Amino acid sequence: MKIVDAKRAASFAAALLLIVLSYFFLDIPVGHYCKGLSKSIVDFFGIVTEFGISTWYLVGSFTLFLFYRFFQRRPIYAHRALFLFSSIVVSGIVSNLLKVLIGRYRPEMFFERGLYGINFFNFSFFNFSHGLNSFPSGHTATTFSLAWALPLFFPRTRIPLLCFAVMVGASRVIITSHYLSDALGGAYVGIMSVLFLKEIIGSLDRKFSWGFKLQPEEKNEDLGNSGKSPGGG
């Protein structure tokens, strides 16, 4: 087994353990606590949670791709924008597939009807209703994919973006739209989506010279004016 594979297996095991522990011991107590928070706190995090909507980042990153690809003619920026767009798309697809496959009750179902977990006996798999698509949190997956993708190109943004992603993930729990384990799952999906996409596109970059190689920020401008195009010219 390669070292990278071992690391991925270890990260998956650790994430799964945290999710399972949260599912059995933390989700309901934390949900009850958040349900009792003051309206001002919930309203504040209700605003924060809006920053987890993927549309903002998809439109923005794709617009930047078009701008740098066809107007400014800076391939490295164009491909980085496209990578960001793709990372968010992949994390969204994976999140939505898991939501449908797992079919977990949202907190609202617990507080209104006392329903918790996955309804195995009533075959809730592939159920598309809002109350049965809690795991993982799509908002959290979006912001963690953003927080892991951008620092690949701009390392100084890592800590601010990570704090931002944690805030959005926490907001999903605080407004009781998701459980803690849903947010943990979303964070893992977002991070792993970026890492897998980085490996795939990085291998293509070595073949086609797409400008994906990580460079220090101070060299970005020079690289942007290099005029390289996909396929090495």
C-alpha positions as CSV (number, residue, x, y, z in Angstrom):
1,M,0.0,0.0,0.0
2,K,1.3,3.5,-0.9
3,I,1.9,6.0,1.8
4,V,-0.7,8.3,0.3
5,D,-3.3,5.5,0.3
6,A,-2.5,4.7,3.9
7,K,-3.0,8.3,4.9
8,R,-6.3,8.4,3.1
9,A,-7.4,5.2,4.8
10,A,-6.4,6.6,8.2
11,S,-8.2,9.9,7.5
12,F,-11.3,8.0,6.5
13,A,-11.2,5.8,9.6
14,A,-10.7,8.8,11.8
15,A,-13.5,10.8,10.2
16,L,-15.9,7.8,10.3
17,L,-15.1,7.2,14.0
18,L,-15.8,10.9,14.8
19,I,-19.1,10.7,12.8
20,V,-20.2,7.5,14.5
21,L,-19.3,8.8,18.0
22,S,-21.2,12.0,17.3
23,Y,-24.2,10.1,15.9
24,F,-24.6,8.0,19.1
25,F,-23.4,10.4,21.8
26,L,-23.4,14.0,20.7
27,D,-26.0,14.8,18.0
28,I,-29.1,14.8,20.2
29,P,-27.6,16.6,23.2
30,V,-26.0,19.3,20.9
31,G,-29.3,19.6,19.0
32,H,-31.2,20.1,22.2
33,Y,-28.6,22.7,23.3
34,C,-28.9,24.6,20.1
35,K,-32.6,24.5,20.1
36,G,-32.5,26.4,23.4
37,L,-30.2,29.2,22.2
38,S,-31.5,32.7,22.1
39,K,-33.2,34.1,19.0
40,S,-30.5,36.7,18.5
41,I,-27.8,34.0,18.2
42,V,-29.9,31.8,15.9
43,D,-30.7,34.8,13.7
44,F,-27.0,35.7,13.5
45,F,-26.0,32.2,12.4
46,G,-29.0,32.1,10.1
47,I,-27.2,34.9,8.2
48,V,-23.8,33.1,8.4
49,T,-25.3,29.9,7.0
50,E,-26.3,31.7,3.7
51,F,-22.6,31.9,2.9
52,G,-22.7,28.1,2.5
53,I,-24.9,28.3,-0.6
54,S,-22.9,26.9,-3.5
55,T,-24.5,29.1,-6.1
56,W,-22.4,32.1,-5.1
57,Y,-19.1,30.3,-5.6
58,L,-20.1,28.4,-8.7
59,V,-21.2,31.5,-10.5
60,G,-18.2,33.5,-9.3
61,S,-15.5,31.0,-10.1
62,F,-17.0,30.2,-13.5
63,T,-17.2,33.9,-14.3
64,L,-13.6,34.3,-13.4
65,F,-12.7,31.3,-15.5
66,L,-14.4,32.9,-18.5
67,F,-12.8,36.3,-17.8
68,Y,-9.3,35.0,-17.5
69,R,-9.7,32.4,-20.3
70,F,-11.2,34.7,-23.0
71,F,-10.6,38.3,-22.0
72,Q,-7.4,38.6,-20.0
73,R,-5.8,35.5,-21.5
74,R,-4.1,34.3,-18.3
75,P,-4.3,30.5,-18.5
76,I,-3.0,29.9,-15.0
77,Y,-5.7,32.0,-13.4
78,A,-8.3,30.5,-15.7
79,H,-7.4,27.0,-14.7
80,R,-7.3,27.8,-11.0
81,A,-10.8,29.3,-11.3
82,L,-11.9,26.2,-13.1
83,F,-10.4,24.0,-10.4
84,L,-12.3,25.9,-7.7
85,F,-15.5,25.5,-9.7
86,S,-14.9,21.8,-10.2
87,S,-14.1,21.2,-6.5
88,I,-17.4,22.7,-5.4
89,V,-19.3,20.8,-8.1
90,V,-17.7,17.5,-7.1
91,S,-18.3,18.1,-3.4
92,G,-21.9,18.9,-4.2
93,I,-22.5,15.8,-6.3
94,V,-21.0,13.6,-3.7
95,S,-23.0,15.2,-0.9
96,N,-26.3,14.9,-2.8
97,L,-25.6,11.3,-3.7
98,L,-24.9,10.5,0.0
99,K,-28.0,12.4,1.1
100,V,-30.2,10.3,-1.2
101,L,-28.5,7.0,-0.5
102,I,-28.4,7.4,3.3
103,G,-31.7,9.1,3.9
104,R,-31.1,10.4,7.4
105,Y,-33.8,12.3,9.3
106,R,-33.1,16.0,9.7
107,P,-33.3,17.5,13.2
108,E,-36.7,19.0,12.4
109,M,-38.1,15.5,12.2
110,F,-36.7,14.7,15.6
111,F,-38.1,17.8,17.3
112,E,-41.5,17.6,15.6
113,R,-42.0,13.8,15.4
114,G,-39.4,12.2,17.5
115,L,-37.7,10.6,14.5
116,Y,-33.9,10.1,14.6
117,G,-31.4,8.4,12.4
118,I,-31.9,6.3,9.3
119,N,-35.3,4.7,8.8
120,F,-34.0,1.2,7.7
121,F,-37.3,-0.6,8.3
122,N,-39.4,1.8,6.1
123,F,-36.8,1.7,3.3
124,S,-35.9,5.4,3.4
125,F,-33.0,4.9,1.0
126,F,-33.3,7.0,-2.2
127,N,-35.9,9.2,-0.5
128,F,-35.8,12.7,-1.9
129,S,-37.8,14.5,0.7
130,H,-36.2,17.4,2.6
131,G,-36.7,15.7,6.0
132,L,-34.7,12.7,5.0
133,N,-31.5,14.2,3.5
134,S,-29.6,15.3,6.5
135,F,-26.3,13.6,6.0
136,P,-23.9,15.1,5.0
137,S,-24.3,18.9,5.2
138,G,-24.0,20.3,1.7
139,H,-23.3,23.9,2.9
140,T,-20.4,22.6,5.0
141,A,-19.1,20.5,2.1
142,T,-19.2,23.6,-0.1
143,T,-17.3,25.9,2.3
144,F,-14.7,23.2,3.2
145,S,-14.0,22.5,-0.5
146,L,-13.5,26.3,-0.9
147,A,-11.3,26.4,2.1
148,W,-9.1,23.6,0.8
149,A,-9.0,24.6,-2.8
150,L,-8.0,28.3,-2.7
151,P,-5.1,27.9,-0.3
152,L,-3.5,25.5,-2.8
153,F,-2.9,28.7,-4.9
154,F,-2.9,31.3,-2.1
155,P,-1.5,29.7,1.1
156,R,-2.1,32.8,3.2
157,T,-5.8,32.4,2.9
158,R,-5.8,29.0,4.6
159,I,-6.5,30.0,8.2
160,P,-9.1,32.7,7.4
161,L,-10.9,30.4,5.0
162,L,-10.8,27.4,7.5
163,C,-12.3,29.6,10.2
164,F,-14.9,30.7,7.7
165,A,-15.8,27.1,6.8
166,V,-16.0,26.1,10.5
167,M,-18.4,29.0,11.1
168,V,-20.7,28.0,8.3
169,G,-20.6,24.3,9.4
170,A,-21.4,25.4,12.9
171,S,-24.2,27.5,11.7
172,R,-25.9,24.5,10.2
173,V,-25.9,22.8,13.6
174,I,-26.8,26.0,15.5
175,I,-29.9,26.7,13.5
176,T,-30.8,23.0,13.8
177,S,-30.8,22.3,10.1
178,H,-28.3,19.6,10.6
179,Y,-26.7,17.4,13.3
180,L,-23.1,17.8,14.4
181,S,-22.2,14.5,12.6
182,D,-23.8,15.9,9.4
183,A,-21.4,18.9,9.5
184,L,-18.4,16.6,10.2
185,G,-19.4,14.5,7.2
186,G,-19.8,17.5,5.0
187,A,-16.4,18.8,6.0
188,Y,-14.8,15.5,5.1
189,V,-16.5,15.4,1.8
190,G,-15.4,18.9,0.9
191,I,-11.8,18.3,1.8
192,M,-11.5,14.9,0.1
193,S,-13.2,16.2,-3.1
194,V,-10.4,18.8,-3.4
195,L,-7.6,16.3,-2.7
196,F,-8.9,13.8,-5.2
197,L,-9.5,16.4,-7.9
198,K,-6.1,17.9,-7.2
199,E,-4.5,14.5,-7.8
200,I,-6.4,13.9,-11.1
201,I,-5.8,17.4,-12.6
202,G,-2.3,17.5,-11.3
203,S,-1.5,14.3,-13.2
204,L,-3.0,15.9,-16.3
205,D,-1.0,19.0,-15.8
206,R,2.2,17.1,-15.8
207,K,1.2,15.9,-19.3
208,F,-0.4,19.0,-20.8
209,S,1.3,21.9,-18.8
210,W,-2.0,23.4,-17.8
211,G,-0.4,25.7,-15.2
212,F,-1.9,23.9,-12.2
213,K,1.5,23.4,-10.5
214,L,1.5,25.3,-7.1
215,Q,3.6,28.4,-7.2
216,P,4.5,31.1,-4.6
217,E,2.0,33.9,-4.6
218,E,4.6,36.5,-5.6
219,K,5.2,34.6,-8.9
220,N,1.6,34.4,-9.9
221,E,1.6,37.5,-12.0
222,D,4.6,36.4,-14.0
223,L,3.0,33.0,-14.6
224,G,-0.3,34.6,-15.5
225,N,1.5,36.5,-18.3
226,S,3.3,33.5,-19.5
227,G,0.8,32.9,-22.3
228,K,0.9,29.2,-22.1
229,S,-2.2,27.4,-23.3
230,P,-3.5,23.9,-22.7
231,G,-1.5,21.3,-24.5
232,G,1.8,23.2,-24.0
233,G,1.2,25.8,-26.7
